[in-house]
């Protein structure tokens, strides 16, 4: 009884003590969560303008867009605004004074502002139709020159991507800021300036959607103290006599915002001194306020260019009173519950003591006799009274339940890991109660955490609320029809999760009938296919963009053909050139699609490698504990065998049934096999990560041997020995190479293409040997087929100067050879031609070696040569400079 009083009293004291600390902890957590959500939103929202400018600059530098072709730019910007919904306008001004801007209005309509040789020196504003065509002249501004506008001058002065100052729109009276980027010729001459702008009122709308306690606020300010956005209904500017003027946080009409800004000014002196996130407290009218201020640029990773984000400060302030009321209520409830628990525990303790004392005394006497060596007392366990039956049943049940639960736990854990890896959940619908029972992965897919669904079931109506409104009606009809007809179904639909995002799922179900043939329940699975849908949409968008580019280029070619009809001689000459250009465009389109697919494949491979690595790390990390537990269990069994050499018949029979001796001998081998398998999977995951760097656009210093080894690891299934044929021997003669500056993902693709072709050639040789019946190769010291890879540094003095390689730069030589069938000269001379292949239709596109040649020669300024003799094999030689330089 004394222990009950002590435990209950100590528990109550801890609850009161922890309640006092809860306010600070909850406030800190709320500040961090609000700041993190806001930083994530701003990083995404403010990244879009610079990304669009980057895409347009790349298109201009690649020759896909012309800064002088205003009609093409107008059409292209109109399409981009339909793609990037968060942008308000996209514009470009060139060095000739021409200007083009496509702008989205509040009503969703689009207008275009243009100044070119058709409108000069004025800038005309037109309304655009739903097809992007000009319909009505709205305004004409005389003597307009974009080169004297702030956006143009700021970009030229910075000579790099930058944000303009926050400004008030002339017509919208809302805050705006633009991302601007200068465009240069290869010679360094300025072409023009790109401009992509966003409406900052969207940020205020996001702040107002955040739940910050009961009366908490968050707002964003510039280093100058000017207000950018706020979670209150207050606008960051005032209108006087029709003129809008920005205000500082110190001038805010909201008392909490104004007091917070006043405190920060007094504490730091000025806002330029704030360089890191800080949490502070201050009082307003003797009421404590919790404050956190964070620079927007602070939370970015080193890989992110922080200059592409505005130099803003995020402020979150929450009054202590928002949390104290709940703490006081919980404190009173804790005291009452402790008193009630003390009274109930005391009463039950007295009753339980009286109820169990007498049977325990009999059991104690029997145990004491057994400890003295009176083995006949063991029979007391077999007594027919309640205690004897309970003891015997408990012993049997404990042993059986231990084995059953261990097996069940292992199977459930394996199933849960498999479902999590495959993003597949299972469910069961009880038609009597209309409740759904499901696996943890099912609830994760629908946006619930398994800890929120502690009982692992929920109402069918709550489940339907997550189905997208456009798909919910069809989904209910399919379920109803399946229940009515008693037939299985399969359906793809969309779901909405609490954070507002949309996911795509594929669900399958099947009714379960009772002995009367009536449906009593349904069960099935749900698979998250969001990544597959997004990949398909991305590929479709890329295809549409390429089709638009080809159509525009084809239209230009058609126009050129009409003009060339004036001269028969010129017509023939230009027709030949146009056919050649059209062929190059088709090749470029095919190569772009191939590159896009390889990039998507690289991202998919990286995602799969990451998803596999998590469960493998879990398995590999638990093997050490499994070995320790196994050792402890074996030692315990050995002690039992030494001290109880004559166990009861039940234990002896069970030992023989499970083959205990074999189990103790085989279980360590099983753990060794699991460790070997986990290490093998880790090696494959490492290779997948290395090979998935295809989409890295930045040239880096890498270990070229790691790229070759990763590619060989991915091809291991084709190189290894099988029942039907012996393996392919890989001979590595690696030299001592330094780090090489290159595009790692592109070079991995080159290795994959060359090694795959080598394996194909060796498999063709094996087939020819089988067809001719030649078995003499079985008597040789080495396998009949091999691939040899040699790497070394190239002698600089002996290297000839070419337009690809500079004799002043050290080079490396990679030679990949095989003893396959080889090639005849006509085939070898065309091996790098686009679409040329000797494989059957459907087995290759003929672009692998073409792309490899472009990667080595054009992207890396290297050389790719091939030598081959029919019947003796082929050798590819890759020469790369250790450092990339720009030749004069």
C-alpha positions in Angstrom: 0.0 0.0 0.0 2.9 2.3 0.8 4.3 1.8 -2.6 1.0 2.7 -4.2 0.9 6.0 -2.3 4.5 6.8 -3.2 4.1 6.0 -6.9 0.8 8.0 -7.2 2.2 11.0 -5.3 5.4 11.0 -7.4 3.4 10.7 -10.6 1.3 13.7 -9.7 4.3 15.7 -8.8 6.0 14.9 -12.1 2.8 15.8 -14.0 2.7 19.2 -12.3 6.4 19.8 -12.9 6.2 18.8 -16.6 3.2 21.0 -17.1 5.3 24.1 -16.3 7.8 23.0 -18.9 5.3 22.2 -21.5 4.6 25.8 -22.5 8.2 26.5 -23.5 8.5 23.1 -25.3 5.3 23.5 -27.2 6.0 27.1 -28.1 9.5 26.2 -29.4 8.1 23.3 -31.4 5.3 25.5 -32.9 7.9 28.2 -33.8 10.1 25.7 -35.6 7.2 24.0 -37.4 5.7 27.3 -38.6 9.1 28.6 -39.7 10.0 25.4 -41.5 6.7 25.3 -43.4 7.1 28.9 -44.4 10.7 28.4 -45.5 9.6 25.4 -47.6 6.8 27.4 -49.2 9.0 30.4 -50.0 11.8 28.2 -51.4 9.3 26.6 -53.8 7.4 29.8 -54.6 10.4 32.0 -55.1 12.4 29.4 -57.0 9.9 29.3 -59.9 10.8 32.7 -61.4 14.5 31.9 -61.5 13.9 28.4 -62.9 11.8 29.9 -65.7 14.5 32.4 -66.5 17.1 29.6 -66.5 15.0 27.5 -68.9 14.5 30.5 -71.2 18.2 31.4 -71.1 19.2 27.8 -71.9 16.7 27.8 -74.8 18.3 31.1 -76.1 21.8 29.8 -75.7 21.0 26.6 -77.5 19.5 28.5 -80.4 15.9 27.3 -79.8 14.7 30.9 -79.1 15.9 34.1 -80.7 15.8 37.4 -78.7 15.0 39.3 -81.9 12.0 37.1 -82.8 9.3 38.8 -80.8 6.2 36.8 -82.1 7.9 33.5 -81.2 8.8 34.8 -77.8 5.2 36.0 -77.2 3.8 32.6 -78.0 6.4 30.8 -75.9 5.8 33.0 -72.9 2.1 32.5 -73.2 2.5 28.7 -73.0 4.9 29.0 -70.0 2.4 31.1 -68.0 -0.1 28.2 -68.5 2.4 25.8 -67.2 3.7 27.9 -64.2 0.5 29.0 -62.4 2.4 30.9 -59.7 4.0 33.4 -62.1 2.3 36.7 -62.9 4.3 37.7 -65.9 7.3 36.8 -68.1 9.2 39.4 -70.1 12.3 40.0 -72.2 14.1 43.2 -73.3 16.9 43.1 -75.8 19.7 45.5 -76.6 17.9 46.9 -79.6 15.2 48.4 -77.2 12.6 45.7 -78.2 10.4 44.4 -75.4 7.8 41.6 -75.0 5.8 40.8 -71.8 2.9 38.3 -71.3 1.0 39.1 -68.1 -1.7 37.2 -66.2 -4.5 39.4 -64.8 -6.5 38.8 -61.7 -9.5 37.5 -63.7 -7.3 34.8 -65.3 -7.2 36.6 -68.7 -3.9 37.3 -70.4 -2.5 40.5 -72.0 0.7 41.2 -74.0 2.8 44.3 -73.9 5.1 44.6 -77.0 7.5 47.1 -78.4 9.3 46.2 -81.7 9.8 47.6 -85.2 6.0 47.5 -85.8 5.2 49.7 -82.7 8.4 51.7 -82.1 8.8 54.0 -80.4 5.6 53.1 -78.5 4.7 50.1 -76.4 1.3 48.6 -77.2 -0.8 46.6 -74.9 -3.2 43.9 -76.4 -5.8 41.5 -74.9 -5.1 37.9 -75.8 -7.7 35.3 -76.6 -8.0 31.8 -75.2 -5.8 30.7 -78.1 -3.1 33.3 -77.3 -3.9 35.6 -80.2 -4.1 39.4 -80.0 -7.8 40.6 -80.1 -7.9 44.2 -78.8 -5.5 47.1 -78.4 -5.9 48.4 -74.8 -3.2 51.0 -74.4 -0.3 52.7 -76.2 2.7 54.1 -74.2 4.9 56.5 -76.2 8.7 56.6 -76.1 9.1 53.3 -74.2 12.6 51.9 -73.9 13.1 48.9 -71.6 16.9 49.5 -71.4 16.2 52.4 -69.0 13.7 50.4 -66.8 14.9 49.4 -63.3 14.6 45.6 -64.0 17.0 46.0 -67.0 19.5 48.1 -65.3 19.6 46.0 -62.1 20.3 42.8 -64.1 23.0 44.5 -66.2 24.7 45.9 -63.1 24.7 42.6 -61.2 25.8 40.6 -64.3 24.0 37.6 -62.8 20.6 36.4 -61.7 19.1 38.7 -59.0 15.9 40.0 -57.5 14.6 43.5 -58.0 13.5 45.6 -55.1 9.9 45.0 -53.9 7.6 47.5 -55.6 4.0 48.5 -55.8 2.1 47.7 -59.0 0.7 50.7 -60.8 -2.7 49.1 -61.6 -3.0 46.3 -59.0 -1.8 48.2 -55.9 -0.1 45.0 -54.7 3.5 44.2 -53.8 5.6 42.5 -56.5 9.2 41.5 -57.0 10.9 40.2 -60.1 13.6 37.7 -60.8 15.9 39.1 -63.6 18.7 37.5 -65.5 21.1 39.0 -68.1 21.8 36.9 -71.3 25.2 37.1 -73.0 26.8 36.0 -76.2 29.7 33.6 -76.1 31.9 36.6 -76.7 30.6 38.2 -73.6 28.4 40.7 -75.4 25.0 41.4 -73.8 21.9 40.0 -75.6 19.2 41.2 -73.3 17.5 40.7 -69.9 14.9 38.1 -68.9 12.2 39.0 -66.3 9.8 36.7 -64.4 7.6 38.2 -61.7 5.4 37.0 -58.9 2.6 38.6 -56.8 3.6 38.8 -53.1 0.0 38.9 -52.0 0.1 35.0 -52.5 2.6 34.9 -49.6 0.2 36.8 -47.3 -2.6 34.4 -48.3 -0.4 31.5 -47.3 0.5 33.1 -44.0 -3.1 33.7 -43.2 -3.8 30.0 -43.8 -1.4 28.9 -41.1 -2.7 28.1 -37.6 -0.4 29.8 -35.0 -1.9 29.1 -31.6 -5.0 31.2 -30.9 -3.7 34.7 -31.4 -0.2 34.2 -32.7 1.1 35.9 -35.8 3.8 35.6 -38.4 5.1 38.3 -40.8 8.0 38.8 -43.3 10.1 42.0 -43.4 13.1 43.3 -45.3 16.4 44.3 -43.7 15.2 47.9 -44.0 12.2 47.0 -41.8 9.7 47.3 -44.6 6.7 44.9 -44.3 6.5 42.3 -47.1 3.6 40.0 -46.0 1.6 39.3 -42.8 -0.7 36.6 -41.5 -3.1 39.4 -40.4 -5.7 41.0 -42.6 -3.5 44.2 -42.8 -2.0 45.0 -46.1 1.8 45.9 -46.2 0.9 49.4 -47.6 -1.5 52.3 -47.0 -3.5 54.2 -49.6 -3.7 58.0 -49.1 -5.6 60.1 -51.7 -5.5 57.2 -54.1 -1.7 56.8 -53.8 -0.3 53.6 -52.2 2.8 53.8 -50.0 4.6 50.9 -48.4 4.9 50.8 -44.6 7.4 49.5 -42.1 6.6 46.9 -39.4 7.1 49.7 -36.8 4.2 51.6 -38.6 1.8 48.6 -38.6 -1.8 49.2 -37.4 -1.7 45.8 -35.7 -0.5 46.2 -32.1 1.3 42.8 -31.8 3.2 43.4 -35.1 4.1 46.9 -34.1 5.3 45.9 -30.6 7.3 42.9 -31.9 9.1 45.2 -34.5 9.8 47.8 -31.8 11.3 45.1 -29.5 13.5 43.7 -32.3 14.7 47.2 -33.2 15.7 47.9 -29.6 17.3 44.5 -29.1 19.4 44.3 -32.2 19.8 48.0 -33.0 18.8 47.4 -36.7 17.7 44.4 -38.7 21.0 44.1 -40.6 22.6 42.6 -37.5 20.4 39.4 -37.6 22.4 36.7 -39.3 21.0 33.5 -37.7 17.7 32.1 -36.3 17.1 33.3 -32.7 14.3 32.6 -30.1 13.5 35.4 -27.7 10.8 36.4 -25.2 9.4 39.8 -24.3 6.4 41.3 -22.5 3.5 43.3 -23.8 1.3 44.8 -21.0 3.0 42.3 -18.5 2.0 39.4 -20.8 4.8 37.1 -22.0 5.4 36.7 -25.7 7.5 34.0 -27.4 9.3 35.2 -30.5 11.5 33.6 -33.2 13.2 35.5 -36.0 14.9 33.6 -38.9 16.8 34.9 -42.0 15.2 33.3 -45.1 18.6 32.6 -46.6 19.8 30.7 -43.5 17.9 27.5 -44.0 19.3 26.5 -47.4 21.7 23.7 -48.1 25.2 24.5 -49.4 24.2 23.3 -52.8 21.6 26.0 -53.1 22.6 29.5 -54.3 21.3 31.6 -51.5 21.6 34.8 -53.6 18.6 33.5 -55.6 16.4 34.1 -52.5 15.5 37.6 -51.3 17.2 38.8 -48.1 14.1 38.7 -45.9 13.4 37.9 -42.3 10.7 35.6 -41.0 9.1 36.5 -37.7 6.8 34.2 -35.6 5.3 35.5 -32.3 2.9 33.6 -30.0 1.5 34.9 -26.7 2.1 32.6 -23.7 -1.6 32.8 -22.8 -2.4 30.7 -25.9 -1.0 27.6 -24.1 -1.3 28.3 -20.4 -5.0 27.8 -20.2 -4.7 24.2 -21.5 -1.8 23.5 -19.0 -4.0 24.7 -16.0 -6.9 22.5 -17.1 -4.5 19.5 -17.5 -3.0 20.1 -14.1 -6.4 20.0 -12.4 -7.4 16.9 -14.3 -4.1 15.2 -13.3 -4.6 15.9 -9.6 -8.2 14.5 -9.7 -7.1 11.4 -11.7 -4.2 10.7 -9.3 -6.6 10.8 -6.3 -9.1 8.6 -8.1 -6.4 6.2 -9.1 -5.1 6.0 -5.5 -8.5 5.2 -4.1 -9.2 2.6 -6.7 -5.8 1.0 -6.5 -6.1 0.8 -2.7 -9.5 -0.9 -2.9 -8.4 -3.4 -5.5 -5.1 -4.1 -3.7 -7.0 -5.2 -0.5 -9.5 -7.4 -2.5 -6.7 -9.0 -4.6 -4.6 -9.8 -1.6 -7.5 -11.7 0.0 -8.4 -13.5 -3.2 -4.9 -14.9 -4.2 -3.3 -15.6 -0.8 -4.7 -19.1 -0.1 -3.9 -20.6 -3.6 -0.4 -19.1 -3.5 0.4 -20.7 -0.2 -0.4 -24.2 -1.6 1.7 -23.4 -4.7 4.6 -22.1 -2.5 4.6 -25.3 -0.4 4.8 -27.5 -3.5 7.6 -25.3 -4.9 9.5 -25.5 -1.6 9.2 -29.3 -1.6 10.4 -29.4 -5.2 13.5 -27.3 -4.3 14.4 -29.9 -1.6 14.6 -32.6 -4.3 11.2 -34.2 -3.6 10.5 -34.9 -7.3 7.3 -36.7 -6.5 5.8 -33.2 -5.8 6.0 -32.5 -9.5 2.8 -34.4 -9.8 1.1 -31.6 -7.9 1.2 -29.7 -11.2 -1.1 -32.4 -12.6 -3.7 -31.9 -9.9 -7.3 -31.5 -11.0 -8.1 -28.4 -8.9 -8.0 -24.9 -10.3 -4.4 -24.1 -9.4 -3.1 -27.4 -10.8 -5.1 -27.0 -14.1 -4.0 -23.4 -14.3 -0.3 -24.2 -13.8 -0.3 -27.1 -16.3 -2.3 -25.1 -18.9 -0.1 -22.0 -18.4 3.1 -24.0 -19.0 1.8 -25.6 -22.2 0.3 -22.4 -23.4 3.4 -20.2 -22.7 5.6 -22.5 -24.7 3.2 -22.7 -27.6 2.3 -19.0 -27.6 6.0 -18.0 -27.5 6.7 -20.0 -30.7 3.5 -18.9 -32.4 3.9 -15.2 -31.6 7.6 -15.3 -32.6 6.7 -16.7 -36.0 3.7 -14.4 -36.4 5.8 -11.3 -35.5 8.5 -12.2 -38.0 5.9 -12.7 -40.8 4.1 -9.5 -40.0 7.3 -7.6 -39.9 8.4 -9.0 -43.3 4.9 -8.3 -44.8 5.0 -4.7 -43.5 8.4 -4.0 -44.8 7.5 -5.5 -48.2 4.3 -3.3 -48.4 6.2 -0.2 -47.4 8.9 -0.8 -50.0 6.3 -1.5 -52.8 3.9 1.2 -51.6 1.1 -1.4 -51.4 -1.5 -1.6 -48.6 -4.2 -4.1 -47.9 -7.7 -3.5 -46.5 -10.9 -5.3 -45.5 -14.5 -3.8 -45.4 -17.0 -5.2 -42.9 -20.4 -4.6 -44.5 -22.2 -5.2 -41.2 -20.5 -2.2 -39.5 -19.1 -0.4 -42.6 -15.7 -0.2 -41.0 -12.4 -0.7 -42.8 -9.4 -2.5 -41.3 -6.1 -2.0 -43.1 -2.3 -2.3 -42.9 0.0 0.5 -41.8 1.0 1.2 -45.4 -2.6 1.7 -46.4 -3.0 4.5 -43.9 0.3 6.1 -45.0 -0.8 6.2 -48.6 -4.0 8.0 -47.5 -2.1 10.5 -45.4 -2.7 9.0 -41.9 0.1 8.1 -39.6 -0.3 4.5 -38.2 0.0 6.0 -34.7 -3.2 8.1 -35.4 -5.1 4.9 -36.3 -4.2 3.0 -33.1 -7.0 0.5 -33.5 -6.1 -0.1 -37.2 -9.7 0.5 -38.5 -11.8 3.5 -39.5 -15.2 4.3 -40.8 -16.0 3.7 -44.5 -17.3 7.3 -44.8 -13.9 8.7 -43.6 -12.2 6.5 -46.2 -14.4 7.9 -49.0 -13.7 11.5 -48.0 -10.1 11.1 -49.1 -11.2 10.1 -52.7 -10.9 13.0 -55.1 -14.4 14.6 -55.6 -14.2 14.0 -59.4 -13.6 10.3 -58.9 -15.7 9.6 -55.7 -19.0 9.1 -57.5 -17.5 6.5 -60.0 -15.7 4.8 -57.2 -18.8 4.4 -55.1 -20.7 3.0 -58.1 -18.0 0.5 -58.8 -18.0 -0.7 -55.1 -21.8 -0.9 -55.1 -21.8 -2.9 -58.3 -19.1 -5.3 -57.0 -21.0 -5.9 -53.8 -24.3 -6.4 -55.7 -22.9 -8.8 -58.3 -20.3 -10.4 -56.0 -17.6 -9.9 -58.6 -14.0 -8.5 -58.2 -13.1 -5.1 -59.5 -10.0 -3.0 -60.4 -10.0 0.9 -60.6 -7.5 3.7 -60.8 -8.4 7.0 -59.1 -7.0 10.1 -57.3 -7.0 10.8 -53.5 -6.6 14.1 -51.5 -4.4 13.9 -48.4 -4.6 16.5 -45.6 -1.6 18.6 -46.8 -3.6 19.3 -50.1 -1.5 17.2 -52.4 -3.0 14.8 -54.9 -1.9 11.1 -55.2 -2.8 8.5 -57.7 -3.7 5.0 -56.6 -4.6 1.7 -58.2 -7.1 -0.3 -56.0 -8.3 -3.9 -56.4 -11.1 -5.6 -54.5 -13.0 -8.8 -54.2 -16.2 -9.6 -52.3 -16.4 -12.4 -49.7 -19.5 -14.6 -49.6 -21.0 -16.6 -46.7 -22.6 -20.0 -46.9 -25.8 -18.4 -48.2 -24.0 -16.8 -51.2 -24.5 -13.3 -49.7 -21.7 -10.7 -49.6 -20.6 -10.1 -46.0 -17.3 -8.3 -46.5 -14.8 -7.1 -49.2 -11.1 -7.2 -49.2 -8.4 -6.0 -51.5 -5.2 -3.9 -52.0 -4.3 -0.3 -52.8 -1.0 0.7 -54.6 0.4 4.2 -54.7 1.1 4.9 -58.4 1.8 8.6 -58.1 5.4 8.4 -59.2 4.4 6.4 -62.3 1.7 8.9 -63.2 4.0 11.9 -62.7 6.7 10.3 -64.8 4.1 9.7 -67.6 2.9 13.2 -67.4 6.4 14.6 -67.6 7.2 12.5 -70.6 4.0 13.6 -72.3 4.8 17.3 -71.6 8.3 16.9 -73.0 6.8 15.2 -76.1 4.4 18.1 -76.6 7.1 20.7 -76.1 9.3 18.9 -78.7 6.3 18.7 -81.1 5.8 22.4 -80.8 9.4 23.1 -81.5 9.4 20.8 -84.5 6.2 22.4 -85.8 7.6 25.9 -85.5 10.9 24.9 -87.1 9.0 23.1 -89.9 6.9 26.2 -90.6 10.0 28.3 -90.9 11.5 25.7 -93.3 8.3 25.7 -95.4 8.3 29.5 -95.7 12.0 29.3 -96.8 11.1 26.8 -99.4 8.4 29.1 -100.9 10.9 32.0 -101.2 13.5 29.7 -102.8 11.1 28.8 -105.7 12.1 32.0 -107.5 15.3 30.3 -108.8 15.6 26.7 -110.0 19.3 26.5 -109.3 19.0 28.0 -105.8 15.9 25.9 -105.1 17.8 22.6 -105.7 20.7 23.8 -103.5 18.4 25.0 -100.7 16.2 21.9 -100.9 19.2 19.7 -100.3 20.2 21.9 -97.3 16.7 21.8 -95.9 16.5 18.0 -96.2 19.8 17.8 -94.3 18.5 20.2 -91.7 15.2 18.3 -91.3 17.1 15.1 -90.8 19.3 16.7 -88.2 16.2 18.0 -86.4 14.6 14.6 -86.4 17.9 13.1 -85.0 18.0 15.8 -82.4 14.4 15.2 -81.4 15.0 11.5 -81.0 18.2 12.1 -79.0 16.4 14.6 -76.7 13.6 12.1 -76.0 16.3 9.4 -75.3 18.1 11.8 -73.0 14.9 12.7 -71.2 14.2 9.0 -70.7 17.7 8.3 -69.4 17.3 11.3 -67.0 14.0 9.9 -65.7 15.5 6.5 -65.5 18.4 7.9 -63.4 16.0 9.6 -61.0 13.9 6.4 -60.7 17.1 4.2 -60.1 18.3 6.7 -57.4 14.8 6.6 -55.8 14.7 2.7 -55.9 18.3 2.6 -54.5 17.3 4.9 -51.6 14.2 2.9 -50.8 16.1 -0.5 -50.9 18.9 0.9 -48.7 16.6 1.7 -45.8 15.3 -1.8 -45.1 18.8 -3.3 -45.9 20.3 -1.0 -43.2 17.6 -2.1 -40.8 18.3 -5.8 -41.5 22.1 -5.3 -41.4 22.0 -3.3 -38.2 19.9 -5.9 -36.4 22.1 -8.9 -37.3 24.6 -8.0 -34.5 21.8 -8.1 -31.9 20.4 -11.3 -33.4 23.7 -13.0 -33.0 23.9 -11.8 -29.4 20.4 -13.0 -28.6 21.1 -16.4 -30.3 24.3 -16.8 -28.2 22.3 -16.0 -25.0 19.5 -18.4 -25.8 22.0 -21.2 -26.7 23.8 -20.7 -23.4 20.5 -20.8 -21.5 19.5 -24.0 -23.2 22.9 -25.6 -22.4 22.4 -24.6 -18.7 19.0 -26.2 -18.7 20.4 -29.4 -20.3 23.3 -29.5 -17.7 21.0 -29.1 -14.6 18.0 -31.0 -15.9 19.5 -34.0 -17.5 16.2 -35.9 -17.3 13.5 -33.5 -18.5 9.8 -34.5 -18.6 8.5 -36.5 -21.5 6.7 -33.5 -22.9 9.9 -31.4 -23.2 11.9 -34.3 -24.6 9.2 -35.0 -27.3 9.1 -31.3 -28.2 13.0 -31.2 -28.4 13.0 -34.1 -30.9 10.1 -32.7 -32.9 11.9 -29.4 -33.5 15.3 -31.1 -34.0 17.0 -28.9 -31.4 20.5 -30.1 -32.2 20.2 -29.4 -35.9 18.6 -26.0 -35.1 21.5 -25.0 -32.9 23.9 -26.0 -35.6 22.1 -24.4 -38.6 20.9 -21.1 -37.0 24.4 -19.5 -36.9 24.9 -20.5 -40.6 21.5 -18.9 -41.4 22.7 -15.6 -39.8 25.9 -15.8 -41.8 23.9 -16.2 -45.0 21.7 -13.2 -44.1 24.8 -11.1 -43.5 26.4 -12.1 -46.8 23.1 -11.3 -48.6 22.8 -7.9 -46.9 26.3 -7.0 -47.9 25.6 -8.1 -51.5 22.5 -5.8 -51.6 24.5 -2.9 -50.1 27.1 -3.3 -52.9 24.3 -3.3 -55.6 22.6 -0.2 -54.0 26.0 1.6 -54.0 26.4 0.8 -57.7 22.8 2.0 -58.5 23.5 5.3 -56.7 26.8 5.8 -58.7 25.1 5.0 -62.0 22.0 7.1 -61.3 24.0 10.4 -61.5 23.0 10.7 -65.2 21.1 14.0 -64.6 24.0 15.8 -62.8 24.6 18.8 -65.0 27.7 20.0 -63.1 31.1 18.8 -64.1 32.9 17.3 -61.1 36.1 15.5 -60.2 35.3 11.7 -59.9 37.1 8.4 -59.7 36.7 6.9 -63.1 37.3 3.4 -61.8 34.3 3.7 -59.5 32.1 4.5 -62.6 33.4 1.4 -64.4 33.0 -0.9 -61.4 29.4 0.4 -60.8 28.5 -0.4 -64.4 30.0 -3.9 -64.2 28.0 -4.5 -61.0 24.8 -3.6 -62.8 25.8 -6.0 -65.6 26.8 -8.8 -63.2 23.7 -10.9 -64.1 24.9 -11.0 -67.8 28.5 -11.6 -66.8 28.0 -14.4 -64.2 28.1 -18.1 -65.0 24.7 -19.9 -65.4 23.5 -23.4 -66.0 23.3 -22.9 -69.7 26.7 -21.2 -70.3 29.9 -20.3 -68.5 30.5 -16.7 -67.3 32.3 -13.9 -69.1 35.7 -13.2 -67.5 36.4 -9.5 -66.8 40.1 -8.7 -66.8 40.9 -5.3 -65.1 44.3 -3.7 -65.7 43.8 -0.4 -63.9 46.5 2.2 -63.8 47.2 4.7 -61.1 44.9 7.5 -62.1 44.2 10.8 -60.4 40.6 12.3 -60.1 39.1 13.1 -63.5 37.0 16.2 -64.2 33.9 15.0 -66.2 30.1 14.5 -66.2 30.0 11.4 -64.2 26.5 10.3 -65.2 27.2 10.8 -69.0 30.5 8.7 -68.7 28.6 5.9 -66.9 26.2 5.9 -69.9 29.2 5.6 -72.2 30.6 2.6 -70.2 27.1 1.0 -70.2 26.7 1.3 -74.0 30.2 -0.1 -74.8 30.2 -2.9 -72.2 26.6 -4.0 -73.3 27.7 -4.2 -76.9 30.8 -6.2 -75.8 28.5 -8.7 -74.0 26.2 -8.9 -77.0 29.2 -9.7 -79.2 30.5 -12.4 -76.8 27.0 -14.0 -76.6 26.9 -14.0 -80.4 30.3 -15.8 -80.4 29.0 -18.4 -77.9 26.0 -19.1 -80.1 28.2 -19.6 -83.1 30.4 -22.0 -81.2 27.3 -24.0 -80.2 26.0 -24.1 -83.7 29.3 -25.3 -85.1 29.8 -27.9 -82.3 33.3 -26.7 -81.4 34.1 -27.7 -77.8 37.9 -27.2 -78.0 37.7 -24.1 -75.8 36.9 -26.3 -72.7 40.6 -27.4 -72.7 42.0 -23.9 -72.4 43.3 -22.3 -69.1 40.8 -19.3 -69.4 37.1 -19.1 -70.3 36.5 -18.8 -74.1 35.2 -15.3 -73.8 36.5 -12.3 -71.9 36.4 -8.5 -71.6 39.6 -6.6 -70.8 39.6 -3.1 -69.3 42.8 -1.1 -69.2 43.3 2.4 -67.9 46.5 4.5 -67.9 47.8 8.1 -68.2 48.6 9.1 -71.8 52.1 10.5 -72.5 51.6 14.2 -73.1 54.8 14.7 -75.2 53.8 12.0 -77.7 50.2 13.1 -78.0 49.3 14.8 -81.3 47.5 18.2 -81.1 43.9 18.0 -82.5 40.9 20.2 -82.2 39.5 17.9 -79.5 42.5 17.5 -77.3 45.1 20.0 -76.1 48.7 18.8 -75.9 49.2 20.9 -72.8 46.6 19.0 -70.7 47.3 15.5 -69.3 45.0 12.8 -70.7 43.9 9.4 -69.7 43.3 6.4 -71.9 40.6 3.8 -71.3 40.7 0.7 -73.5 37.8 -1.8 -73.4 38.3 -4.9 -75.6 36.7 -8.3 -76.1 37.5 -11.4 -78.0 34.1 -11.6 -79.7 33.2 -12.0 -83.3 34.6 -8.6 -84.4 33.3 -6.5 -87.2 34.0 -6.1 -90.9 35.2 -2.8 -92.2 31.9 -1.5 -93.7 30.2 -2.0 -90.3 33.1 -0.6 -88.3 33.2 2.6 -90.4 29.5 3.3 -89.7 29.4 2.2 -86.1 28.9 5.8 -84.8 26.3 6.8 -87.4 22.9 7.7 -85.9 20.2 4.9 -86.2 22.8 2.4 -87.6 22.5 -1.0 -85.9 23.1 -4.6 -86.9 20.7 -5.9 -84.2 17.2 -7.3 -85.1 14.3 -4.8 -85.2 13.2 -4.0 -81.6 16.5 -4.9 -80.1 18.2 -1.6 -80.4 17.7 2.0 -81.6 21.1 2.6 -83.2 21.7 5.7 -80.9 23.8 4.2 -78.1 27.2 4.6 -79.7 26.2 7.8 -81.4 25.3 9.4 -78.1 28.5 7.9 -76.5 30.5 9.5 -79.3 28.9 12.9 -78.7 29.4 12.6 -74.9 33.2 11.9 -75.3 34.0 14.2 -78.2 31.6 17.1 -77.8 30.8 17.2 -74.1 34.3 16.2 -72.9 36.6 17.3 -75.8 38.0 13.8 -76.0 38.3 11.1 -78.6 36.5 7.8 -79.1 38.1 5.3 -81.6 37.2 1.7 -82.4 39.4 -1.0 -83.9 38.1 -4.4 -84.9 39.1 -7.5 -86.8 36.5 -10.0 -87.9 36.7 -13.2 -85.8 39.3 -11.7 -83.3 37.3 -9.1 -81.3 36.9 -5.4 -80.9 38.5 -2.6 -78.9 37.1 0.8 -78.0 39.7 3.5 -76.9 38.5 6.5 -75.0 40.8 9.5 -74.5 39.8 12.1 -72.0 41.6 15.2 -70.7 42.0 15.2 -66.9 40.9 18.8 -66.8 38.4 20.6 -69.1 39.6 23.8 -70.6 38.3 26.3 -73.2 40.5 26.4 -76.3 41.1 29.7 -78.1 
